[in-house]
Each structure stands twice: as C-alpha cells, then as structure tokens.
Amino acid sequence: MNNNLAILGGDKLITKDFKPYNSIGSEEIKAAKRVLDSGVLSKFLGCWDDDFFGGPNVREFEEKLANYFNVKHVVVVNSWTSGLICALGAIGIEPGDEVIVTPWTMCASATAILHWNAIPVFADIDRSTFNIDPDCIEKNITKKTKAILAVDIFGQSCDIDRIMNLAKSYNLKVITDSAQSPGVYNRGRYAGTISDIGGYSLNYHKHIHTGEGGILVTNNYKYCERMQLIRNHAEAVVEEKGVTDISNMIGHNFRLGEIECAIGIQQLKKLDSLIYRRQEIAKQLTDKLSKLKGISTPYVLDNCTHAYYIYPMILDTSVLGIKRETIVKALQAEGLKGIVNGFANIHLLPIYQNKIAYGNKGFPWKFNANTSEIDYNKGICPVAEELHDYSFIGYEMCLHELPDNDLKMVLDCFQKVWSNLDSLKEIDNL
Ligand SMILES: *Cc1c(COP(=O)(O)O)cnc(C)c1O
C-alpha cells in the first residue's frame, strides 16, 4: 500500500467506480412486463366502487406486506412522504396541535406535520442510537401536544416501548417513520408495527424499492380506513361510503400504480437477504474500524437488529487531534464515495427559522395561540447539533453494491488515513 495520503499528493487507493446498489432483477422485469401486457397500469377509481381500493397488484402487494410485517392493515401509497401525510391525517390532528419530532431525519418527517397546519416541536436525540430521546420528548410535552412522530433512523428502531408508555400517560398518538428500517426487529416485533401507525419508503435509495412508493402499516381499522380515504379523494366519496367523521378529510391522489406494486411483490421477497448482506458488511466494518483510535462504531440495542441504511460513526476529535472535515477530505481524496459529513438539523432550516410554511404572513405559527413562541433556535437540540457540526460521520451503505473486494478497499482507505494521522495535522492547521 502506498502510504502517502492522496490529499498530500500520493496515489489514491480507489480508482474505479463502485457498482451502484441495484436490487432489480429478472423477476421484477417479468412482473412489470406482465402488467404492461395487461394494459391496466392502474385500476383505482376515485369514486365509491370496488376499485376504490385499487387493482389486483395493489391488493396483492398489500396482503403480502400485511403477512410479512404481521399487521392487520396495509395501505400502499405513491411515496413515504405521502404516507406520512396520510398517517397524520388519519390520527385526526387539529390545526395548531403540536407534534413532537426529531431534528435528525429527512425533512419530510416534519413537513408532513405542517401539511395539516399542525406545529412540529423538535426533541433532541440519543447520542448512542441517533434516535429521538424519550426524556427530551417528555420535556417538550405541552397541553397542545397531540402526537409523537418517532423516526427509526439509519436502520435501527427507536426506543419504542418507552415512547409508547409516554404516549399512554399523556394520551398521545404515535407514528413511526421507519423509511430506513424495514424488516428490522425490536424485541421480536418489526420496527414500524408497534406504534399507532408506521411505515416504510419504497424510494429508489431504500433497501427495497419500486422507484417511488410508500407502505403504511397499522392494526387499527379506523386509521386504515381514513388513510385509504386520504389516498383517494376522500371528500368525494365519504358520503357514499357512509363515513361520518369528516374532519381532516381533504383527499389526495396518493395512489400507487400496478407496475410498482407488481415490482414491490418481488422486492419484498428479497428484503431479508438484502438486510442480511448489509449486516455482514457492517460486521466487517466494525471488526476493523473499532480497532482505530478515536472512532465509535454503531451501537446496536439489545434484542434489536440494524439494517444499516447508513453505517453511523462518531469521531472523537479530541483524541484524534484533527478536525472531522480534514479526515473526511482525506478519505474522499483516496477515492472513497459515500462518506456522510454531519447529518441533519432540520430545525435550523429556513422554513422553521422564519416560521413561514404557507404564504408570507407566518402561517401556521402566527395563526394559532402560543405557537408563534415555539423555539427553533440553535441550542434546543444540543446533542443533534454537536454531532452534526463536529463529530458525526456515516458511510452510506445504500449507495453501492459492496462485494468483498470493494469492501476491502473501503477498509483500506480508513486504515491508510488512520496510519497517517500525524501528516494530516499539518493540513488541519492551515
Ligand atoms: C426516504 C425518507 C423519507 C421520505 O420517503 P419518500 O418515499 O422518498 O417520500 C422520509 N423519512 C425518512 C427518514 C427517509 O429516509
């Protein structure tokens, strides 16, 4: 191995492009072709009819998902962002209600709340799992709190039992965003299935995908029915369907197509083996990286599994004596792609800093008693902020297929940078 770091003019370790992650095979192609041959690419009808619930592939996919996740009801939608909007509509929140959410997530987890003119309140995360911290949830509960939107970030379940207990004591609903954690266990149950409503993304980047799509799971028939209505023009059919509770019943077209569902049926069969492969890769990463100084490898909770959408790490920069940015640049200079530098502090996005979601007069915050006082300033989530600003790095496992020889190159990059930390100190001081 050439020991001269690429960032200091040496040869880079990785000179080829890794193969992009691709789980689509001949089964999916055949399934999609069968739908194309049938000519029926969507069978949904936006009026009260048997086809209100979609065509044969939609229904078969929903049934197979319900079996896999061991839940009573599944509603598939055209994205998980749509799924989050359905879930919040289903629990019946009122404008101005507060929903507690993590800042360490993809922005849609919080904007789904704004969609119903409700108010996101950000609670800090736990430093070992990166998931929302139940103690911080409790501190943020007010009279206006209606729900908790917990995220199972990077592939590991949040502390759902404590969250459900909190919800019980304060009479709150819980939604889980398990977009990055399908097929992951929390004490023998699938992440996403323990809360009132949960679900998964079928976007191209996720473990299994249909291009775009989302999966809602619940054991509550009332929620299922409301989500089916929101998916398909609720206001137009509530009367014929005989639905009397029509609050928060603005419908959408969130319908997922027949081709996507036919592909999804094939993808679901692969989910367990795809997760298993990620766990094997993670094991090799942990075996090697845990021996390097100043780096914490992922912490997996007892009786839980991890699906490693991202392989999360924390750098102890005081032990290393080097800034995170310098280490990341050195790894990237070796040709390593997929290093995540910090992650998300969505409370600091302009939409929250300016408190304007609709129009330009501060809606919905200024139009509800007390909600204009909600604090989104830097400092409200110190753990998430410190990790984002200084010490978190991740490896985006969702990016590439990683056969063992590619994985070895990834490990070599870390090894090489860590063997030459002293030479990095010069750059750090520039
Ligand atoms: C991907 C993702 C979403 C959004 O899902 P889409 O299907 O892309 O709309 C929401 N939350 C999290 C945590 C995600 O990773």
The ligand as a Gaussian input file, in Angstrom:
#p B3LYP/6-31G(d) Opt

LIG

0 1
 C      -36.639000       8.468000       2.477000
 C      -37.215000       9.008000       3.730000
 C      -38.454000       9.661000       3.762000
 C      -39.236000      10.010000       2.526000
 O      -39.624000       8.898000       1.773000
 P      -40.015000       9.073000       0.236000
 O      -40.559000       7.737000      -0.145000
 O      -38.767000       9.431000      -0.504000
 O      -41.045000      10.146000       0.134000
 C      -38.942000      10.070000       4.993000
 N      -38.268000       9.850000       6.121000
 C      -37.069000       9.239000       6.138000
 C      -36.376000       9.013000       7.441000
 C      -36.486000       8.809000       4.939000
 O      -35.287000       8.231000       4.952000

